[in-house]
Structure formats: C-alpha cells, structure tokens
C-alpha cells in the first residue's frame, strides 16, 4: 500500500529543505506520496493536491502577517478540510512555525489519531521555551538540526532526533575550485524583496565609504532573482557594484569578506569559511515586539552555537553604513584577522554534522511511519 504524507513548507528555505528530504525518502521508498503545500523545488516530487504558495506565503514580520491575515486564514481552513478528506498517513511540517504550529494544534484537536511530524525545529528556545511542553502535546516527532535542541525537546516527552543540518550537506555539494580575491567585498542582502529594500541601501553606502578608503576594492552583490537584481542595480546608483543573479554560493567562496543579511545566508557563508559581518534591519513594529520577546544574547546562529561573539552583528539602528564599512575594512585590511574568523566559522560548522543529514532525516521519518502506537520518548 502506498503511504501518503501531507507536507507543508512556507518559505524558500523550507521549500529547499523539504525537497531534499523528499528526494532522500524516495531513494529509500519510491512509493511514498507527498501532497500539500510548498514551492517550486518540491513541486516535481509531489502529487496533487499540491499548492505552490511560496511567493505569497513567505512574508516577513508581524506587520506583514497582519496585512495578509485573510489570505492565511483561507489557506489554513482549506488545508484542514483537505487533510480531513484525504486522511494521510502523517503530516510533515517543515519550519514556518507561525503557521505550522497553529496547524498542528488544530489537527491534534480535530484528528487526534493523526501523526504529526516536524522538521527543522522552531527556534522557540530563542523567544519562548514555555511553548515546548505545549508542542509536545501537538506533535509526535521532532527532527532538529542543531545539537543542543534535542535535550530541550526530549525533556517535554517529545520524541526528538538530531539529524544534522542539511544546509551544511548542500553547501559541500556547491563547492567550486576558486581562490579568494583579496580585493573583493561580497554583499548579500537576502532573498526577500523587503530585506533587499531595507538592507541593500545601507550596504551601498557602506561600499561608498569603503571605496573612499580603499579605491582598489571591488564590490559584487548576489541577487536571488532578476527582479531583485534590477532593483539593486537601481539602488546602487553611482557606486560601482556588480549585481549578479544566482551566484551567491560562488561569491561566498570567491570574496575576501562579506556583509550578509541575517538568516540562512549567514550559515551558508560560514560553511564556505567567508569572513563576514551580520546585518539585520526590519520594520519598526516587528523589531520592537521582537526585542521584548527574544531571550538570547545573539541573533546569528553561529554566535548562538558558539555561545559567544564569533561574527560581529549589526542590528537595526546599529546597522549604519559607517559601522558596516568599518567592519568590512577591518577584515579587508587585516588578512590575519580574516583568517582567524574563517577558521572559527569552520570549527562551529563542524558541530552540525551536516554530511548525510537529509538521509538521516528520511530514515527517521520512515521509521516513524512504520511504528505502531505512541512515538513519545520512553
């Protein structure tokens, strides 16, 4: 009998992680079917019904969510109805906690016998650890990608497996034989339109300052789409920044240093050993709410994993062009400091055990499907 999994991913990164997991599961069991919602990377591996909603679902921040509330409410109710109709063997939720945890809660109330798995554990340890016992009542299995998360979730009675970080695995596949250019500064403003509009102007002005101090330095920016590339070229104005689309990973390996938007890209940069500064800017309301909720000292995952400042963070008002330029110049002018930072990044990344992560996650999910009865930690 074919087994069917309803899978939900709501962001570009979740689409990539889910597609990797689906491919790994199909390698072990080609008969497993995947339906649900996600993006273009998942689409070739899924069957109907499948909703390619990433472009609309990938909103950022509290204000954006409130503006699109009606859209999300409609999708939520439709998913509940479709899951009740199709009766899948399990629901697999991939990251995207604002939506997916609410979906898990509703599914547990309406279909208490349905198995609910979660991949890429929500970072509730950063802002509300009190939610973990509640999550244990909603979920049957947690697959975490950071080593310290396993103990946190298992204390609540939720079966949890540390499978390794799949981004590390993917970055190893994306390595190219290229030398670092000591005169190249890479700019990585993020993959979302709002990130580009908020962050890239500060990067442009930082580049202008760097150019005045070091006229020999060249600048290259990575865009996630041609639309973003056109926007960034317009923003750059008279600052000589080469904007290229789809070359972020190659640029991370070729640049001497970088300025990187907070998020997945900071871990990707660390995987390639790129010395960088972290920058984060968001809507005023989102930032004010967030700083009252977040319970950790660092924003960047490398610093969180290390328990100290490895990468310097420039957040909101601190992300001024002058501050970003100073850090970029520090790393450009001191190759020894840049080399030390690169080595520290590699040491932190090694703790994530990324090689084979998708395969391990696939085996855990298939094992959970094969089990009878409760999956709770014994």
GULUMFI-260509 format. One record per residue (C-alpha): x, y, z; residue in one letter. Coordinates in nm, 3 decimals. Example, Ala and Ser with C-alpha at 12.3 -4.5 7.8 and 13.67 -1.06 7.14 Angstrom:
BEGIN
((1.230; -0.450; 0.780); 'A')
((1.367; -0.106; 0.714); 'S')
END
This chain:
BEGIN
((0.000; 0.000; 0.000); 'X')
((0.129; 0.344; -0.090); 'X')
((0.182; 0.576; 0.202); 'X')
((0.082; 0.940; 0.171); 'X')
((0.230; 1.233; 0.361); 'X')
((0.079; 1.580; 0.371); 'X')
((0.373; 1.821; 0.378); 'X')
((0.374; 2.198; 0.441); 'X')
((0.661; 2.441; 0.376); 'X')
((0.602; 2.815; 0.357); 'X')
((0.934; 2.980; 0.274); 'X')
((1.211; 2.948; 0.015); 'X')
((1.447; 2.779; 0.262); 'X')
((1.175; 2.539; 0.377); 'X')
((1.097; 2.451; 0.015); 'X')
((1.464; 2.358; -0.036); 'X')
((1.488; 2.153; 0.284); 'X')
((1.160; 1.973; 0.212); 'X')
((1.266; 1.891; -0.145); 'X')
((1.594; 1.744; -0.017); 'X')
((1.405; 1.532; 0.236); 'X')
((1.152; 1.412; -0.020); 'X')
((1.432; 1.305; -0.258); 'X')
((1.604; 1.120; 0.026); 'X')
((1.282; 0.945; 0.123); 'X')
((1.209; 0.847; -0.236); 'X')
((1.557; 0.697; -0.258); 'X')
((1.462; 0.471; 0.032); 'X')
((1.097; 0.417; -0.063); 'X')
((0.989; 0.536; -0.410); 'X')
((0.625; 0.459; -0.332); 'X')
((0.574; 0.730; -0.068); 'X')
((0.346; 1.007; -0.197); 'X')
((0.371; 1.372; -0.096); 'X')
((0.082; 1.617; -0.118); 'X')
((0.024; 1.953; 0.049); 'X')
((0.182; 2.295; 0.004); 'X')
((0.528; 2.425; -0.072); 'X')
((0.729; 2.571; -0.356); 'X')
((0.889; 2.507; -0.693); 'X')
((1.163; 2.277; -0.561); 'X')
((0.906; 2.047; -0.401); 'X')
((0.663; 2.056; -0.694); 'X')
((0.837; 1.795; -0.919); 'X')
((0.833; 1.542; -0.634); 'X')
((0.474; 1.595; -0.521); 'X')
((0.137; 1.473; -0.645); 'X')
((-0.198; 1.650; -0.644); 'X')
((-0.330; 1.823; -0.446); 'X')
((-0.023; 2.046; -0.416); 'X')
((-0.031; 2.422; -0.364); 'X')
((0.275; 2.616; -0.483); 'X')
((0.225; 2.911; -0.248); 'X')
((0.580; 3.013; -0.152); 'X')
((0.567; 3.350; -0.329); 'X')
((0.263; 3.456; -0.125); 'X')
((0.337; 3.267; 0.197); 'X')
((0.693; 3.389; 0.253); 'X')
((0.604; 3.711; 0.436); 'X')
((0.837; 3.853; 0.700); 'X')
((0.748; 4.022; 1.026); 'X')
((0.441; 4.087; 1.235); 'X')
((0.307; 4.370; 1.023); 'X')
((0.324; 4.168; 0.701); 'X')
((0.141; 3.878; 0.864); 'X')
((-0.138; 4.108; 0.988); 'X')
((-0.178; 4.260; 0.642); 'X')
((-0.222; 3.915; 0.487); 'X')
((-0.435; 3.764; 0.764); 'X')
((-0.734; 3.690; 0.538); 'X')
((-0.516; 3.502; 0.292); 'X')
((-0.359; 3.284; 0.561); 'X')
((-0.696; 3.217; 0.727); 'X')
((-0.837; 3.091; 0.397); 'X')
((-0.535; 2.866; 0.331); 'X')
((-0.549; 2.733; 0.688); 'X')
((-0.913; 2.627; 0.665); 'X')
((-0.864; 2.475; 0.321); 'X')
((-0.570; 2.266; 0.442); 'X')
((-0.766; 2.139; 0.742); 'X')
((-1.051; 2.036; 0.515); 'X')
((-0.824; 1.865; 0.261); 'X')
((-0.631; 1.676; 0.528); 'X')
((-0.956; 1.554; 0.685); 'X')
((-1.076; 1.440; 0.341); 'X')
((-0.755; 1.268; 0.228); 'X')
((-0.661; 1.113; 0.564); 'X')
((-0.284; 1.096; 0.502); 'X')
((-0.062; 0.857; 0.696); 'X')
((0.113; 1.156; 0.852); 'X')
((0.151; 1.532; 0.830); 'X')
((0.505; 1.661; 0.797); 'X')
((0.550; 2.029; 0.886); 'X')
((0.871; 2.197; 0.766); 'X')
((0.986; 2.504; 0.961); 'X')
((0.745; 2.802; 0.915); 'X')
((0.632; 2.794; 1.282); 'X')
((0.385; 3.084; 1.279); 'X')
((0.156; 2.888; 1.050); 'X')
((0.263; 2.529; 1.105); 'X')
((0.232; 2.522; 1.484); 'X')
((-0.122; 2.658; 1.461); 'X')
((-0.199; 2.394; 1.201); 'X')
((-0.058; 2.122; 1.428); 'X')
((-0.273; 2.242; 1.719); 'X')
((-0.589; 2.241; 1.508); 'X')
((-0.512; 1.899; 1.360); 'X')
((-0.449; 1.747; 1.702); 'X')
((-0.786; 1.878; 1.824); 'X')
((-0.982; 1.765; 1.518); 'X')
((-0.794; 1.444; 1.428); 'X')
((-0.628; 1.318; 1.748); 'X')
((-0.506; 0.996; 1.587); 'X')
((-0.318; 1.168; 1.304); 'X')
((0.060; 1.151; 1.323); 'X')
((0.225; 1.492; 1.306); 'X')
((0.599; 1.527; 1.244); 'X')
((0.803; 1.847; 1.245); 'X')
((1.127; 1.902; 1.052); 'X')
((1.360; 2.196; 1.121); 'X')
((1.255; 2.260; 1.477); 'X')
((1.108; 2.603; 1.554); 'X')
((1.351; 2.827; 1.740); 'X')
((1.119; 2.869; 2.037); 'X')
((1.428; 2.832; 2.259); 'X')
((1.511; 3.187; 2.148); 'X')
((1.186; 3.353; 2.250); 'X')
((0.951; 3.125; 2.445); 'X')
((1.076; 2.795; 2.584); 'X')
((0.747; 2.764; 2.769); 'X')
((0.589; 2.659; 2.440); 'X')
((0.789; 2.338; 2.422); 'X')
((0.559; 2.135; 2.655); 'X')
((0.261; 2.256; 2.450); 'X')
((0.433; 2.149; 2.131); 'X')
((0.490; 1.805; 2.280); 'X')
((0.113; 1.762; 2.302); 'X')
((0.066; 1.864; 1.936); 'X')
((0.348; 1.665; 1.778); 'X')
((0.459; 1.301; 1.760); 'X')
((0.812; 1.356; 1.635); 'X')
((1.060; 1.645; 1.617); 'X')
((1.357; 1.638; 1.379); 'X')
((1.604; 1.903; 1.492); 'X')
((1.905; 2.040; 1.306); 'X')
((2.101; 2.192; 1.595); 'X')
((2.261; 1.959; 1.852); 'X')
((2.152; 2.147; 2.165); 'X')
((1.783; 2.125; 2.068); 'X')
((1.743; 1.750; 2.126); 'X')
((1.768; 1.772; 2.505); 'X')
((1.534; 2.073; 2.520); 'X')
((1.252; 1.894; 2.339); 'X')
((1.302; 1.549; 2.490); 'X')
((1.261; 1.692; 2.840); 'X')
((0.898; 1.756; 2.746); 'X')
((0.841; 1.393; 2.644); 'X')
((0.850; 1.461; 2.271); 'X')
((1.049; 1.209; 2.070); 'X')
((1.330; 1.415; 1.916); 'X')
((1.611; 1.322; 1.678); 'X')
((1.912; 1.537; 1.590); 'X')
((1.964; 1.461; 1.222); 'X')
((2.230; 1.720; 1.137); 'X')
((2.197; 2.042; 0.942); 'X')
((2.103; 1.984; 0.575); 'X')
((2.244; 2.321; 0.464); 'X')
((2.594; 2.202; 0.553); 'X')
((2.538; 1.897; 0.335); 'X')
((2.415; 2.111; 0.044); 'X')
((2.699; 2.362; 0.072); 'X')
((2.953; 2.081; 0.047); 'X')
((2.796; 1.992; -0.289); 'X')
((2.816; 2.355; -0.402); 'X')
((3.190; 2.396; -0.352); 'X')
((3.380; 2.516; -0.658); 'X')
((3.757; 2.532; -0.728); 'X')
((3.806; 2.905; -0.685); 'X')
((4.055; 3.123; -0.500); 'X')
((3.956; 3.411; -0.274); 'X')
((4.010; 3.753; -0.427); 'X')
((4.174; 3.976; -0.161); 'X')
((4.023; 4.286; -0.326); 'X')
((3.660; 4.168; -0.346); 'X')
((3.385; 4.255; -0.097); 'X')
((3.067; 4.046; -0.131); 'X')
((2.724; 4.188; -0.047); 'X')
((2.435; 3.955; 0.041); 'X')
((2.113; 4.148; 0.114); 'X')
((1.881; 3.848; 0.138); 'X')
((1.630; 3.671; -0.085); 'X')
((1.312; 3.860; 0.003); 'X')
((1.203; 4.188; -0.150); 'X')
((1.155; 4.353; 0.189); 'X')
((1.504; 4.254; 0.300); 'X')
((1.657; 4.395; -0.015); 'X')
((1.473; 4.725; 0.021); 'X')
((1.564; 4.766; 0.387); 'X')
((1.919; 4.636; 0.387); 'X')
((2.077; 4.695; 0.048); 'X')
((2.076; 5.079; 0.074); 'X')
((2.297; 5.055; 0.384); 'X')
((2.526; 4.812; 0.201); 'X')
((2.554; 5.053; -0.093); 'X')
((2.652; 5.343; 0.132); 'X')
((2.896; 5.120; 0.320); 'X')
((3.055; 5.031; -0.015); 'X')
((3.083; 5.401; -0.096); 'X')
((3.273; 5.458; 0.229); 'X')
((3.499; 5.157; 0.172); 'X')
((3.578; 5.279; -0.181); 'X')
((3.695; 5.614; -0.048); 'X')
((3.937; 5.445; 0.191); 'X')
((4.037; 5.159; -0.043); 'X')
((3.986; 5.258; -0.409); 'X')
((4.129; 4.919; -0.511); 'X')
((3.840; 4.725; -0.357); 'X')
((3.571; 4.590; -0.591); 'X')
((3.213; 4.513; -0.495); 'X')
((2.982; 4.235; -0.604); 'X')
((2.627; 4.169; -0.481); 'X')
((2.424; 3.848; -0.503); 'X')
((2.060; 3.877; -0.612); 'X')
((1.807; 3.595; -0.576); 'X')
((1.611; 3.690; -0.890); 'X')
((1.633; 3.913; -1.196); 'X')
((1.367; 4.138; -1.042); 'X')
((1.580; 4.185; -0.731); 'X')
((1.890; 4.233; -0.945); 'X')
((1.724; 4.518; -1.135); 'X')
((1.612; 4.677; -0.809); 'X')
((1.960; 4.650; -0.661); 'X')
((2.127; 4.799; -0.970); 'X')
((1.894; 5.095; -0.943); 'X')
((1.970; 5.134; -0.572); 'X')
((2.346; 5.119; -0.633); 'X')
((2.336; 5.434; -0.842); 'X')
((2.687; 5.566; -0.900); 'X')
((2.851; 5.314; -0.663); 'X')
((3.029; 5.053; -0.881); 'X')
((2.863; 4.737; -0.753); 'X')
((2.834; 4.442; -0.991); 'X')
((2.500; 4.273; -0.925); 'X')
((2.468; 3.914; -1.038); 'X')
((2.180; 3.670; -1.005); 'X')
((2.211; 3.314; -0.874); 'X')
((2.578; 3.330; -0.780); 'X')
((2.562; 3.370; -0.402); 'X')
((2.744; 3.047; -0.314); 'X')
((3.020; 3.103; -0.568); 'X')
((3.064; 3.462; -0.444); 'X')
((3.085; 3.338; -0.084); 'X')
((3.384; 3.129; -0.188); 'X')
((3.548; 3.398; -0.401); 'X')
((3.511; 3.715; -0.190); 'X')
((3.771; 3.820; 0.067); 'X')
((3.498; 3.921; 0.309); 'X')
((3.127; 3.990; 0.309); 'X')
((2.832; 4.173; 0.457); 'X')
((2.550; 3.921; 0.498); 'X')
((2.181; 3.962; 0.582); 'X')
((2.079; 3.768; 0.894); 'X')
((1.920; 3.434; 0.817); 'X')
((2.008; 3.121; 0.625); 'X')
((2.276; 3.304; 0.425); 'X')
((2.488; 3.358; 0.737); 'X')
((2.517; 2.982; 0.790); 'X')
((2.585; 2.929; 0.421); 'X')
((2.865; 3.187; 0.437); 'X')
((3.006; 3.014; 0.744); 'X')
((3.004; 2.679; 0.562); 'X')
((3.231; 2.833; 0.299); 'X')
((3.452; 3.000; 0.560); 'X')
((3.370; 3.352; 0.440); 'X')
((3.471; 3.615; 0.698); 'X')
((3.165; 3.837; 0.726); 'X')
((2.962; 4.089; 0.922); 'X')
((2.597; 4.013; 1.001); 'X')
((2.337; 4.280; 0.930); 'X')
((1.968; 4.284; 1.023); 'X')
((1.704; 4.552; 0.968); 'X')
((1.330; 4.503; 0.984); 'X')
((1.008; 4.702; 1.026); 'X')
((0.999; 4.916; 1.340); 'X')
((0.699; 4.731; 1.488); 'X')
((0.850; 4.389; 1.425); 'X')
((1.177; 4.494; 1.587); 'X')
((1.014; 4.650; 1.894); 'X')
((0.799; 4.341; 1.954); 'X')
((1.087; 4.104; 1.882); 'X')
((1.338; 4.259; 2.119); 'X')
((1.091; 4.218; 2.404); 'X')
((1.036; 3.850; 2.325); 'X')
((1.382; 3.721; 2.231); 'X')
((1.563; 3.565; 2.526); 'X')
((1.905; 3.508; 2.372); 'X')
((2.213; 3.729; 2.356); 'X')
((2.291; 3.679; 1.988); 'X')
((2.092; 3.685; 1.666); 'X')
((2.328; 3.493; 1.437); 'X')
((2.320; 3.115; 1.459); 'X')
((2.699; 3.089; 1.454); 'X')
((2.721; 3.304; 1.766); 'X')
((2.436; 3.110; 1.929); 'X')
((2.609; 2.778; 1.865); 'X')
((2.943; 2.911; 1.988); 'X')
((2.793; 3.080; 2.293); 'X')
((2.997; 3.394; 2.221); 'X')
((3.052; 3.657; 1.955); 'X')
((3.232; 3.500; 1.662); 'X')
((3.071; 3.716; 1.393); 'X')
((3.002; 4.081; 1.469); 'X')
((2.632; 4.167; 1.450); 'X')
((2.490; 4.499; 1.328); 'X')
((2.121; 4.514; 1.412); 'X')
((1.859; 4.778; 1.329); 'X')
((1.997; 5.128; 1.410); 'X')
((2.344; 4.982; 1.467); 'X')
((2.346; 4.868; 1.104); 'X')
((2.468; 5.206; 0.981); 'X')
((2.675; 5.238; 0.664); 'X')
((2.970; 5.370; 0.866); 'X')
((2.963; 5.074; 1.107); 'X')
((2.936; 4.820; 0.826); 'X')
((3.219; 4.989; 0.636); 'X')
((3.442; 4.988; 0.944); 'X')
((3.396; 4.613; 0.992); 'X')
((3.448; 4.539; 0.624); 'X')
((3.767; 4.745; 0.623); 'X')
((3.889; 4.574; 0.941); 'X')
((3.869; 4.236; 0.771); 'X')
((3.999; 4.359; 0.436); 'X')
((4.295; 4.538; 0.593); 'X')
((4.389; 4.258; 0.834); 'X')
((4.414; 3.924; 0.649); 'X')
((4.527; 3.752; 0.970); 'X')
((4.206; 3.859; 1.148); 'X')
((4.002; 3.742; 0.849); 'X')
((4.181; 3.406; 0.851); 'X')
((4.114; 3.360; 1.224); 'X')
((3.746; 3.434; 1.173); 'X')
((3.729; 3.189; 0.883); 'X')
((3.883; 2.914; 1.098); 'X')
((3.640; 2.986; 1.384); 'X')
((3.345; 2.963; 1.144); 'X')
((3.463; 2.626; 1.016); 'X')
((3.502; 2.494; 1.371); 'X')
((3.145; 2.592; 1.462); 'X')
((3.002; 2.445; 1.140); 'X')
((3.174; 2.113; 1.216); 'X')
((2.950; 2.068; 1.522); 'X')
((2.642; 2.047; 1.298); 'X')
((2.726; 1.706; 1.147); 'X')
((2.575; 1.806; 0.815); 'X')
((2.704; 1.528; 0.592); 'X')
((2.417; 1.285; 0.528); 'X')
((2.162; 1.498; 0.716); 'X')
((1.878; 1.453; 0.465); 'X')
((1.931; 1.077; 0.455); 'X')
((1.921; 1.053; 0.833); 'X')
((1.603; 1.261; 0.845); 'X')
((1.444; 1.040; 0.578); 'X')
((1.521; 0.722; 0.771); 'X')
((1.379; 0.869; 1.093); 'X')
((1.054; 0.967; 0.921); 'X')
((1.013; 0.630; 0.752); 'X')
((1.085; 0.454; 1.080); 'X')
((0.818; 0.667; 1.249); 'X')
((0.568; 0.574; 0.977); 'X')
((0.640; 0.206; 1.036); 'X')
((0.589; 0.225; 1.411); 'X')
((0.261; 0.140; 1.578); 'X')
((0.125; 0.328; 1.876); 'X')
((0.278; 0.624; 2.050); 'X')
((0.603; 0.783; 1.944); 'X')
((0.657; 0.953; 2.277); 'X')
((1.002; 0.923; 2.437); 'X')
((1.013; 0.620; 2.663); 'X')
END
